[in-house]
Amino acid sequence: MAALQPSAPVGASSLASAAAVEQQLQVQLLSPNAKAPTKGSAFAAGHDLYSAVETVIPARGRALVATDIKISVPDGTCTYSFPYSSL
């Protein structure tokens, strides 16, 4: 198995490439209650997800909450979900 090699140093062209890749995010809404992910600002690192159902989670509780969306991310990227923003 070949070792992963680092890509070119991050520069203006790399940042432009990253911006182009980000635009390839594809979202499919699966129900009338689904809402497409949004960014809080042009400088946000990630997208905000929305619940498709009214849900109350008690303090220190956990729950799976339906978003009713399918997301296809570009090759070479991954997704993470956090319980709050500003990480």
Secondary structure as UniProt FT lines:
FT   HELIX           12..22
FT   TURN            23..24
FT   STRAND          26..29
FT   TURN            32..33
FT   TURN            42..43
FT   TURN            59..60
FT   STRAND          69..72
FT   TURN            75..76
//
